[in-house]
Amino acid sequence: MSNERKVAIITGASQGIGAGVVKTYRELGYAVVANSRNIAASEDNEVVTVAGDISDPVIAAKIVETAEDRFGRIDTLINNAGIFISKPFHEYSAEDFENVLRVNVAGFFHITQRVIPLMLRQGRGHIVQITTGLVHQALAGVPSGLATLTKGGLDSVTRGLAIEYAKQGIRVNAIAPGIIKTPMHAPEHFEFFEGLHPMGRMGEVENISDAVRYLELADFVTGETLNVDGGQHAGRW
């Protein structure tokens, strides 16, 4: 295969937002290396799957090595894998803390640190974090301390890395979703979730995919967090 084909790595790619983003990058003509803990092999020859826990440095290294060995380059990294546990802050357990920190922060750290040197050699690259609208606007009735602690860190580091690597051709952006209709949300809760958005509805996977597509094509945009949250970030309503 020609190493001119652009390549995207997508974590948390087995369902929901991640699966939608895989579809988007295939539509853009990218080859994809897709990771999730239990992801199955793909029937698409241009999509290679790597199963495993993204918080494990060995798995992170395997994902990057797979992209290099199969396609010869890495153009985009989508840090989508994440855990959300909603509890009053004083009720979080040490295990909750370790699990959320491990996936949301260590998972981001291990693979992003391995991808950047390749992008530096290429003189270009794009890194996108999927965070949450809660990092900009807390919601009454939705305890989210561990989400804001960890995803808030990703929101901040997005701007830091954007400045750090801007002159080396690497763009770094983020998307902050509202509550999206995915298999992680039971339909019986949809009415409640809809009421948490000023627009009165939940988001669709395609809304996030469209935002990813925009950021991929917007080559003068870096350090941006794009809110795709039905207006949640705008304030009280």
Secondary structure, DSSP 4 states (H G I P E B T S, - for coil): --TTS-EEEEES-SSHHHHHHHHHHHHTT-EEEEEETTPPPPSSTTEEEEES-TTSHHHHHHHHHHHHHHHS---EEEE---------GGG--HHHHHHHHIIIIIHHHHHHHHHHHHHHHHT-EEEEEE--GGGTS--TT---HHHHHHHHHHHHHHHHHHHHHGGGTEEEEEEEE--B-STTS-GGGHHHHHTTSTTSS-B-HHHHHHHHHHHHH-TT--S-EEEESTTGGG---
